[in-house]
Amino acid sequence: MSNLTDTAPVSSPVQIHRGQLLEGGAGLLVRRGTVERVLASEDAVRRACREHGLPAIEHGDAWLTPGLVNAHAHLELGSYRGRLDPGLGFVGWIRSLVRLRATMEAGAFRAAAREGARRVLATGTTAVADIDSTGASQGLADEIGLRVHSYREVLDAGDVERSREALERVAKPLAVGELGQEALAPHAPYTTSSELLAGLRASIEARDLRVAIHWAESEEEEDWLERGEGPFAEILRSSPGVRGLELLGRHGFLEARTTLVHGNQARPEELRRLHDAGISVVHCPGTHAFFGRAEFPWELYRRHGVLVALGTDSLASNTDLDLTREMALVRTANPGLSPGEVWRMATRNGARALGWGESLGRLAPGARADFVVWESGSRSDREGFLEEVTSGAGSVRAVWVEGLQRFASGD
């Protein structure tokens, strides 16, 4: 780890980091995995070193930023890259995915999740919301050194027996480790029956679980939900006769602990409901491009004040798990969005979407010591760095989570 001094106390309860902070400052004082103080100047760094009798961990002219937050991924699907054809349409893609999943062994899902977690970490993400239908992410957080929010996926497609099995499975808490967090993912309004949604409330309330739900991703799903029409009628049972958001509202899911994913087909009155409930929406630019969907309605979300975070989704509908690529895709598709706005989507907005509030996505007193050391690049000013990193040109030197170095380039 050539970026550290030989005597740097990398495992000490107290650490002093020297580097250029994106949010302002020349270093960090970290105690037991938490940022205790932002050191405003080189003099402040030297005083902290004298005060604690410790050398600084030197990062040179690199940028120190909060870790990126990937607010939606399916790590277990990592081996599906390039194996599914978006030209089949959304329902055709789902059919192919289901067939492919049936051929996979449990060990393959675990291996894919492990590889995906390492890729996520190496590209500057320190926390990921992982949708887990197989148990592949259990214990993954502590193994890799990455914050993993394991959203246990459940669905029944109207099948009573599957609903009963799903409820029995989620009634048992998941072992996630110190860096992990258990959460719940009813797949989508079109694949979860009213009985299943109602039955999940007990586990959600008893264990105070965060919730993630795929919502309003395609026109086809809303056509089926409202009118029982379109391609989904070929694979699903009787339609509920209402839009997805109305169905979720009937079962108490329109609350701040819920995060909705995609939201491409949102209507103005629905966004008003989301704003009033304090619900965030996760946009997945790579998947959006994979299916060739119409432009995401950014202005509509901005007008209604709904927080938008970013996710990579899965390699079944994307080519990488690198959140800097997602930022670049957003900026290419929407030149009117500033680098600062896009950066917030990948940091502070993601932290809020996952229920971390101000503890992640920023470097300030009281925040977790989850940060990324970036090569300085061709620009030495803050605006120049943001321009480069949100255009996909950032280069990660090292990643720290909970005050411990979890990745270093070249290792």
C-alpha positions, -999 to 999 in steps of 0.1 A, spaced: 0 0 0 25 26 -13 2 56 -5 6 51 33 36 59 55 54 29 69 44 39 105 9 50 97 -15 37 124 -40 22 100 -57 1 127 -54 26 155 -85 38 173 -73 73 163 -61 82 128 -50 114 112 -54 116 74 -37 142 53 -53 150 19 -74 175 0 -111 172 11 -137 178 -16 -159 194 10 -130 217 22 -101 209 45 -66 194 46 -73 163 66 -95 142 89 -92 131 125 -109 97 128 -117 79 160 -131 44 161 -145 45 126 -161 80 129 -150 114 117 -143 133 148 -129 165 133 -123 180 98 -88 195 99 -91 228 80 -55 235 72 -20 220 71 -14 237 105 -44 219 119 -31 186 106 3 192 123 -14 202 156 -35 170 156 -4 149 150 13 166 180 -18 163 202 -21 126 196 15 117 192 8 101 158 20 105 123 -5 114 96 -16 89 71 -3 106 39 -25 108 8 -4 135 -9 -22 157 -34 -51 132 -38 -87 141 -32 -106 127 -2 -143 124 -7 -172 105 9 -177 70 -5 -202 66 -32 -236 50 -23 -250 25 -49 -287 26 -40 -298 -4 -61 -279 -34 -73 -284 -72 -78 -249 -85 -71 -260 -122 -74 -268 -117 -111 -232 -109 -120 -226 -139 -143 -255 -128 -166 -235 -100 -183 -241 -101 -220 -263 -131 -219 -298 -114 -221 -311 -96 -251 -330 -63 -246 -344 -66 -281 -368 -92 -268 -387 -64 -249 -391 -62 -211 -413 -92 -207 -391 -113 -231 -361 -102 -211 -379 -114 -179 -387 -147 -194 -351 -153 -204 -339 -142 -170 -362 -167 -153 -350 -195 -176 -314 -187 -170 -318 -185 -132 -332 -220 -132 -299 -234 -145 -277 -217 -119 -265 -234 -87 -264 -216 -54 -226 -214 -53 -227 -195 -86 -249 -168 -71 -225 -165 -41 -194 -162 -63 -211 -136 -85 -221 -115 -54 -186 -117 -40 -170 -106 -73 -196 -78 -77 -189 -65 -42 -152 -63 -49 -158 -44 -81 -182 -20 -63 -156 -13 -37 -127 -9 -61 -146 18 -81 -152 40 -50 -185 27 -36 -186 21 2 -223 12 6 -246 -8 -16 -282 -17 -15 -282 -53 -28 -314 -71 -38 -308 -107 -27 -332 -135 -36 -309 -164 -29 -291 -155 4 -259 -147 -16 -251 -115 3 -254 -130 37 -221 -122 55 -207 -105 24 -203 -71 41 -177 -81 67 -160 -105 43 -153 -77 17 -153 -47 40 -182 -30 22 -215 -18 37 -241 -41 23 -278 -35 28 -292 -69 20 -327 -64 7 -343 -99 8 -364 -101 -23 -398 -118 -22 -426 -123 -47 -454 -147 -54 -470 -136 -87 -504 -144 -72 -495 -179 -61 -508 -186 -26 -483 -213 -18 -454 -191 -29 -467 -163 -7 -468 -185 23 -433 -197 17 -420 -162 13 -436 -150 45 -421 -179 64 -386 -172 50 -386 -135 58 -399 -141 93 -364 -153 102 -338 -125 106 -309 -126 83 -273 -128 96 -256 -98 80 -225 -90 102 -213 -57 116 -212 -38 83 -244 -53 70 -280 -43 74 -311 -65 68 -338 -50 47 -368 -62 26 -376 -60 -11 -412 -69 -22 -402 -72 -59 -428 -50 -76 -466 -43 -75 -472 -66 -104 -454 -96 -88 -466 -93 -52 -501 -101 -43 -522 -81 -18 -520 -111 6 -482 -110 4 -479 -73 9 -502 -74 38 -483 -103 54 -450 -86 52 -460 -58 75 -453 -78 106 -417 -84 98 -412 -48 86 -426 -33 118 -411 -59 143 -375 -54 129 -378 -19 116 -367 -29 82 -360 -6 52 -380 -15 21 -371 -13 -16 -396 -19 -44 -393 -18 -82 -419 7 -94 -432 22 -126 -403 8 -146 -422 3 -178 -454 11 -197 -461 -26 -199 -464 -31 -162 -487 -1 -157 -509 -13 -186 -514 -46 -169 -518 -32 -134 -545 -8 -145 -563 -27 -172 -550 -62 -174 -536 -55 -209 -503 -59 -227 -475 -85 -226 -477 -90 -189 -511 -105 -193 -494 -135 -208 -474 -143 -177 -494 -129 -148 -528 -137 -132 -557 -113 -128 -549 -76 -126 -556 -56 -95 -571 -28 -117 -551 1 -101 -517 17 -107 -488 3 -88 -484 33 -64 -521 30 -54 -516 -7 -46 -486 1 -25 -504 28 -7 -533 5 3 -509 -17 22 -490 11 40 -458 11 19 -459 49 11 -437 58 41 -402 72 45 -386 37 51 -395 28 15 -373 34 -15 -388 30 -50 -366 19 -79 -369 32 -115 -400 54 -115 -398 60 -152 -436 62 -157 -443 84 -127 -472 109 -129 -472 143 -113 -499 134 -87 -478 103 -78 -447 124 -72 -466 147 -50 -475 117 -28 -439 105 -28 -427 140 -17 -452 142 11 -442 107 23 -405 115 22 -398 86 -3 -367 86 -25 -365 71 -60 -335 53 -74 -326 59 -111 -304 33 -128 -289 49 -159 -272 18 -173 -303 -2 -173 -323 27 -187 -298 28 -216 -298 -10 -220 -336 -11 -227 -334 21 -248 -361 38 -227 -373 74 -232 -355 101 -213 -360 99 -175 -383 127 -164 -358 147 -144 -376 180 -145 -408 164 -132 -389 150 -102 -371 183 -96 -404 202 -97 -420 180 -71 -389 179 -48 -385 141 -49 -350 130 -40 -333 109 -67 -304 86 -60 -284 64 -84 -279 27 -87 -262 3 -111 -290 -24 -111 -276 -58 -122 -252 -71 -149 -282 -87 -165 -291 -53 -177 -259 -33 -174 -222 -37 -183 -206 -26 -151 -211 -19 -114 -191 13 -114 -212 42 -101 -189 67 -118 -201 53 -151 -237 58 -140 -229 94 -132 -214 98 -167 -244 83 -183 -267 108 -164 -246 137 -175 -245 126 -212 -283 121 -213 -290 153 -194 -265 181 -200 -286 205 -180 -276 187 -147 -246 201 -131 -216 179 -119 -225 189 -83 -261 177 -87 -250 144 -101 -224 139 -74 -250 144 -47 -272 117 -63 -243 93 -59 -235 103 -24 -258 122 0 -290 113 -19 -280 76 -18 -273 78 19 -307 93 26 -324 67 4 -308 39 25 -318 55 58 -283 67 68 -293 104 69 -261 125 74 -240 96 85 -228 86 50 -223 105 18 -204 134 35 -172 139 55 -181 159 86 -180 154 124 -202 125 133 -202 109 99 -188 74 94 -152 73 82 -162 59 48 -141 77 22 -123 74 -11 -89 85 -21 -89 97 -57 -59 105 -79 -58 143 -84 -64 141 -121 -56 169 -145 -75 196 -125 -65 207 -90 -97 227 -82 -129 213 -68 -150 221 -98 -125 205 -121 -124 173 -100 -162 170 -100 -163 176 -138 -138 147 -143 -153 122 -118 -189 127 -129 -177 122 -165 -163 88 -156 -127 99 -155 -120 95 -118 -92 71 -107 -95 54 -73 -63 51 -53 -78 36 -21 -111 31 -2 -117 32 35 -148 19 53 -154 24 90 -119 38 94 -101 8 78 -85 6 44 -105 -20 24 -90 -14 -11 -58 0 -25 -49 1 -62 -21 -22 -71 -27 -46 -43 
